[in-house]
């Protein structure tokens, strides 16, 4: 007679351990999400400076040590917010561009308007964060090394919006970065826009992008290639954009 208890027990223990790991992971993610959501709510209502990690812990009803375990500082919470915004922006733009073939103007409008949709209600928080733009070494500066990954992610969304539009290689290489810079200017205007639902910002986006698309149709002429070379070299020397020695990779969408 065979006894299977010796083989059944390890399998049972393994399964229990697996479920325990899943439960712990799920609980950890829930705690991380709770702290992040609570902190952002406080930042939106009271601003970043007046909030403390203790305030966040008390509002989330978790231990202060637990809060520091998931987020070592308020800057880490804002970094998670940056990550969240970029992931949502990419997801929304990708979904919108997959629905049907669209011209360049429409694709760019989608990329810009989706960003405003995501940031609706965050104007006060954005105003605080823009303050760090003048401090390149600050971890939250949009131009600093601390946000380089988010910057690259944001530029990739504009690369996606440009798509396989017929453009000279030098323009294709620099356009996504230029669009990223333009969207920062738009966001700064958005912070100060007190019109209902920030309608003025929406109209500004549409008007500027219409002019941009018209400008691209003119500047991509082969006759203007020497002018483009001088312009891009000037911008490169100023450190505003990388030298467009090779075209940026095209991202294709398939329905």
Secondary structure, 3 states (H helix, E strand, C coil): CCCCHHHHHHHHHHHHHHHHHHHHHHHHHHHHHHHHHHHHHHHHHHCCCCCCHHHHHHHHCCCHHHHHHHCCCHHHHHHHHHHHHHHHHHHHHHHHHHCCCCCHHHHHHHHHHHHHHHHCCCHHHHHHHHHHHHCCCCCCCCCCHHHHHHHHHHHHHHHHHHCCCCCCHHHHHHHHHHHHHHHHHHHHHHHHCCCHHHHHHHHHHHHHHHHHHHHHHHHCCHHHHHHHHHHHHHHHHCCCCCCCCCCCCCCCCCC
